[in-house]
Amino acid sequence: MLSRTLVALVALGPVLYGYFRSSCSWRVRIAFALKGIEYEQKSVNLIKDGGQQLTDQFKAINPMQQVPAVTIDGITLSQSLAIIQYIEETRPEPRLLPADPKQRGQVRIICDIIASGIQPLQNLYVLQKIGADKVQWAQHFINRGFEALEPILKQTAGKYCIGDEISMADICLVPQVYNAERFKVDMSQFPTIRRLNQTLIEIDAFKATHPSCQPDTPDDLQA
Ligand SMILES: N[C@@H](CCC(=O)N[C@@H](CS)C(=O)NCC(=O)O)C(=O)O
């Protein structure tokens, strides 16, 4: 019986619990798109009704009360990088981590700076605690992170963040630049980041998954 339920769940295909504007959800959308994986989107509106991520129903899916979460192959995953690495390990083509261990290391540095050193500091629940100074706060920490990323990327970048192959680093970079632009960070200080973002944003997998054109994007924010 259990195995029949599992087979049914696997047959359903992946479901992404996300929010159009969430940069971490966008990372997962890009990974699915790059790998050509079909999935269903279920919106968890972070603002409406005091935040749908805070409901008991969603807490059962992700106890951290954050998006994204993904049900896939009969399991539920949270944490965008864990989700992307699971997809990478189970659906390896096209690869999102370079074959060369040194380049893999570089990819992970970029991902970690963004996912641990920048994004958590401008998360909604952090900004709600900061209150009136939230824009300056977010600008400060994005600038601080980008000041570290710029010289690293200057060394590692080719066409994309690490050489000429799209990787998880690119998947993390573009949504973070989107957030920076929302908080009006002066991107002219970061020419390498800006150049990479401009190149990547023209690629279909990044374009089609942009926050401005998701099923839950409000009409006034649609591209
Ligand atoms: N480390 C997590 C972070 C997830 C995260 O911060 N999600 C944000 C949206 S990008 C969220 O759900 N925030 C809800 C809140 O602040 O209440 C990941 O990579 O998935």
The ligand as a Gaussian input file, in Angstrom:
#p B3LYP/6-31G(d) Opt

LIG

0 1
 N       18.221000      29.116000       3.191000
 C       16.896000      29.139000       2.670000
 C       16.332000      30.537000       2.826000
 C       14.883000      30.611000       2.401000
 C       14.324000      32.010000       2.591000
 O       14.945000      32.880000       3.211000
 N       13.130000      32.220000       2.050000
 C       12.487000      33.504000       2.171000
 C       12.070000      34.028000       0.806000
 S       13.473000      34.192000      -0.263000
 C       11.232000      33.343000       3.020000
 O       10.497000      32.394000       2.842000
 N       10.990000      34.275000       3.946000
 C        9.832000      34.210000       4.770000
 C        9.841000      35.236000       5.866000
 O       10.764000      36.055000       5.933000
 O        8.882000      35.209000       6.650000
 C       16.902000      28.679000       1.212000
 O       17.934000      28.794000       0.562000
 O       15.882000      28.149000       0.742000

